[in-house]
C-alpha cells in the first residue's frame, strides 16, 4: 500500500509537549514507523520542520507556518496547503489517506473527492470538549466524519461520544486502541521512588492544571513532604496567560516548595522522572484516550484523575490508580496516603499498572489500521 498520513497543524516528529504537539504526534510517529515496515508511508504537515526520508517512511513539511502560531491562525493556510500538496506529490498514486485532527480531515475530504481515494479520520480531540463549545469546528468535524469511509475511536467512551454528538453511524466507527512503547516506557528498579507527583501535558486551560494546584493546597494538610513537577509548555491562544495564572496561584498559596514547572522535556527525561515518581496526576476532564496514563502505567506509576470518560476504561480504582469525581474525594486521599506510606501496597499497585499496560501495543494498533486500510482498497 501507498499510505498518505496528513497531520496538517502539527509536525508529528517534532518535540512533544509544547505549542500544539501532544498525543497526536506520538500516535502518528508510532503508526507510521510500524506501517512503513510493510508499506510505503508519507507523512505531511504544514508546520515548519525538518523533512526526512528513511526507507519506506518519508516525512515532508510544506513549511507554511511556524509552530508557535495559534491553532486558529493555522486555519487560514488550508487552501494553500492543498495547492502545495498537489504540486509536491502525485496524489493519484496514494491508495489510502489517513487524516489526523479536524483540519487534516477537511484536506483529506477535498483530495479524496478529487482523486477518488478513500480516507479514514482520527479526531484525537473534539470540539465538544472545548469550553464555550466551538460550533464552527464541530460542524467541520461532522462534515469530515460523514464523508469519510471510516472514523476511528480510541475508547468506547469516544465511540459513543462520536455517535451521539455527531450523529455518525456506529457501523462506520472502528474502535482501535493506541499503544505504548514499552521499551522506552519501562520500569528501572535501580531508581529510588520519591514522593513526587508528575503532571504531563501542554499548559492550557482545558488540561486543568489549576485544579491540580488547588488540590495540592488541600493535600499538604495531610501529607506535606511531596513535590509536583509540571511537564509541558504553554499551548493555544491563551496558553501564556494561563501559565502566568498558574505561577501566580502557586505563589498565592505558598506552594513554591511543592511545585515546579519544568517546561518541555525529551521523552527519555520524562521516563527518568516517571521512574522517580510515585503518582501521575491527570487533571483534564476530557480526553479521547489518555496516552499519558498508559505510558505511566508501563513504568509502574499509578494514575489519579478526575476524568469520568475515557480514563475509566484505563484505570481501575485501588488497582492501578484512582478515578475520582473531584479532587475533593476523601477516598482519593486515602489511596494516595497508602501509596506514599505503605510500600507493600505501592508495589502491588505498581505491578498492576505494568500488567494493565501490556494490552496496549503499537504493533497491534498498526496491524488493525492496516487491515482497515486494505478493506477500502
SULWOMO-V294280 format. One record per residue. SS is DSSP state (@ for helix, = for strand, . for the rest). PHI is phi in degrees with one decimal (999 if undefined). BURIAL is # if it has 16 or more other ideal C-beta (glycine too) atoms within 10 Angstrom, else .. Layout:
{{SS PHI BURIAL} {SS PHI BURIAL}}
This chain:
{{. 999 .} {= -113.2 .} {= -108.0 #} {= -108.2 #} {= -103.6 #} {= -108.1 #} {. -126.7 #} {. -56.8 #} {. -87.6 #} {. -146.4 #} {. -80.9 #} {. -61.7 #} {. -99.0 #} {. -87.6 #} {. -59.3 .} {. -93.6 #} {. 105.4 #} {. -135.4 #} {. 53.2 #} {. -103.3 #} {. -88.6 #} {. -163.9 #} {@ -60.3 #} {@ -57.1 #} {@ -60.0 #} {@ -63.5 #} {@ -57.4 #} {@ -66.6 #} {@ -52.8 #} {@ -70.3 #} {@ -67.9 #} {@ -65.9 #} {@ -61.2 #} {@ -73.6 #} {@ -64.4 #} {. -71.2 #} {. -69.3 .} {. -124.1 .} {. -132.6 #} {= -87.4 #} {= -124.1 #} {= -118.2 #} {= -110.3 #} {= -125.9 #} {= -136.6 #} {= -96.9 #} {= -73.2 #} {. -64.4 #} {. -164.6 #} {. -83.1 .} {. -76.3 .} {= -157.5 .} {= -136.0 .} {= -136.5 .} {. 53.9 .} {. -83.5 #} {= -108.6 #} {= -122.3 #} {= -113.3 #} {= -131.2 #} {= -97.7 #} {= -92.3 #} {= 51.8 .} {= -96.1 #} {= -156.8 #} {. -77.6 .} {. -61.2 #} {. -80.7 .} {. -72.0 #} {. -68.5 .} {@ -58.4 #} {@ -61.1 .} {@ -71.5 .} {@ -74.0 #} {@ -60.2 #} {@ -68.1 .} {@ -96.6 #} {@ -58.5 #} {@ -65.2 .} {@ -63.2 .} {@ -63.1 #} {@ -61.2 #} {@ -62.1 .} {@ -65.4 #} {@ -61.0 #} {@ -67.9 .} {@ -75.4 .} {@ -88.7 .} {. -124.4 #} {. -84.1 .} {@ -59.4 #} {@ -63.1 .} {@ -82.8 .} {. -80.5 #} {. -88.3 #} {= -151.3 #} {= -120.3 #} {= -119.8 #} {= -102.9 #} {= -116.7 #} {. 83.4 #} {@ -65.9 #} {@ -67.5 #} {@ -63.1 #} {@ -62.6 #} {@ -63.7 #} {@ -66.9 #} {@ -60.3 #} {@ -58.7 #} {@ -65.6 #} {@ -76.8 #} {@ -62.6 #} {@ -67.8 .} {@ -69.2 .} {@ -111.7 .} {. 56.8 .} {. -115.1 #} {= -66.2 #} {= -137.3 #} {= -116.8 #} {= -129.0 #} {= -122.8 #} {. -78.7 #} {. 67.8 #} {. -161.0 #} {. -132.0 #} {@ -61.3 #} {@ -66.9 #} {@ -79.8 #} {. -78.9 .} {. -65.0 .} {. 88.7 .} {. 56.1 .} {. -88.5 #} {@ -64.7 .} {@ -60.4 .} {@ -66.6 #} {@ -61.3 #} {@ -63.1 .} {@ -64.0 #} {@ -61.3 #} {@ -65.5 #} {@ -61.3 .} {@ -62.2 #} {@ -65.5 #} {@ -66.0 .} {@ -90.5 #} {. -74.7 #} {. -76.6 #} {= -143.7 #} {= -119.6 #} {= -96.0 #} {= -125.5 #} {. -87.2 #} {. -142.8 #} {@ -64.3 .} {@ -57.8 #} {@ -67.8 #} {@ -55.9 #} {@ -67.0 .} {@ -60.1 #} {@ -64.3 #} {@ -62.8 #} {@ -82.1 .} {@ -80.8 .} {@ -113.6 #} {. 55.0 .} {. -94.4 #} {. -57.6 .} {@ -58.9 .} {@ -68.7 .} {@ -86.3 #} {= -94.2 #} {= -111.2 #} {= -85.8 .} {. -131.4 #} {. -71.7 #} {. -66.4 #} {. -120.7 #} {= -141.2 #} {. -85.0 #} {. -71.0 #} {. -72.8 .} {. -79.4 .} {. -90.7 #} {. -137.1 .} {. -71.6 #} {. -110.7 .} {. -69.1 .} {. -79.6 .} {. -94.2 .} {. -78.2 .} {. -72.7 #} {. -125.2 .} {. -78.1 #} {= -119.3 #} {= -93.0 #} {= -119.8 #} {= -120.1 #} {= -121.6 #} {. 162.7 #} {. -60.4 #} {= -81.6 #} {. -154.3 #} {@ -57.0 #} {@ -67.7 #} {@ -81.9 #} {. 70.6 #} {@ -59.7 #} {@ -63.1 .} {@ -66.5 .} {@ -64.8 #} {@ -63.4 #} {@ -62.6 #} {@ -63.3 #} {@ -62.0 #} {@ -61.6 #} {@ -81.4 .} {@ -63.6 #} {. -64.6 #} {. -71.4 .} {. -112.2 .} {. -153.2 .} {. -98.7 .} {. -94.2 .} {. -146.0 #} {= -135.2 #} {= -124.3 #} {= -108.7 #} {= -93.8 #} {= -109.0 #} {. 134.5 #} {. -107.2 #} {= -58.5 #} {. -142.8 #} {. 87.7 #} {. -64.6 .} {. -116.5 .} {@ -60.2 #} {@ -64.8 .} {@ -64.8 .} {@ -65.9 #} {@ -61.4 #} {@ -63.1 .} {@ -63.2 #} {@ -61.9 #} {@ -64.6 .} {@ -63.5 .} {@ -66.5 #} {@ -60.3 #} {@ -67.8 .} {@ -60.4 .} {. -88.2 #} {. 56.6 .} {. -105.5 #} {. -62.3 .} {. -77.1 .} {. -104.5 #} {= -124.2 #} {= -131.4 .} {= -105.6 #} {= -98.6 #} {= 73.1 .} {. -80.4 #} {. -126.0 #} {. -68.1 .} {@ -63.5 .} {@ -65.0 .} {@ -69.3 .} {@ -63.6 #} {@ -61.6 #} {@ -60.2 .} {@ -70.3 #} {@ -60.7 #} {@ -67.2 #} {@ -86.0 #} {. -92.4 #} {. -98.4 #} {= -147.6 #} {= -102.3 #} {= -104.5 #} {= -120.2 #} {. -114.5 #} {. -79.0 #} {. -74.5 #} {. -128.1 #} {. -150.3 #} {. -73.2 #} {. -141.6 #} {. 130.3 #} {@ -56.7 #} {@ -61.2 #} {@ -69.2 #} {@ -73.4 #} {@ -66.7 #} {@ -64.2 #} {@ -58.4 #} {@ -63.2 #} {. -95.3 #} {. 83.4 #} {. -104.8 #} {= -68.2 #} {= -121.3 #} {= -109.8 #} {= -154.9 #} {. -110.5 #} {. -77.1 #} {. -93.4 .} {. -107.5 #} {@ -63.9 #} {@ -69.1 #} {@ -69.4 #} {@ -88.2 #} {. -108.6 #} {. -109.4 #} {. -111.4 .} {= -57.0 .} {. 67.4 #} {. -112.4 .} {. -127.2 #} {= 158.2 #} {= -154.1 #} {= -104.7 #} {. -109.1 #} {. -70.4 .} {. -157.1 .} {. -74.1 #} {. -92.9 .} {. -62.8 .} {@ -65.9 .} {@ -72.8 .} {@ -63.7 #} {@ -61.3 #} {@ -63.3 .} {@ -60.6 #} {@ -65.6 #} {@ -62.9 .} {@ -68.0 .} {@ -62.3 #} {@ -77.6 #} {@ -111.2 .} {. -117.1 .} {@ -61.4 .} {@ -63.1 .} {@ -66.0 .} {@ -60.0 #} {@ -65.8 .} {@ -61.8 .} {@ -65.1 #} {@ -62.7 #} {@ -64.3 .} {@ -64.3 #} {@ -61.7 #} {@ -61.1 #} {@ -62.5 .} {@ -69.2 #} {@ -81.0 #} {. -68.5 .} {. -80.5 .} {. -103.1 #} {= -144.4 #} {@ -62.2 #} {@ -63.1 .} {@ -67.5 .} {@ -57.1 #} {@ -67.7 #} {@ -65.0 .} {@ -65.4 #} {@ -65.8 #} {@ -59.7 #} {@ -63.7 .} {@ -66.6 #} {@ -58.2 #} {@ -63.0 .} {@ -66.7 .} {@ -98.4 .} {. -94.5 .}}
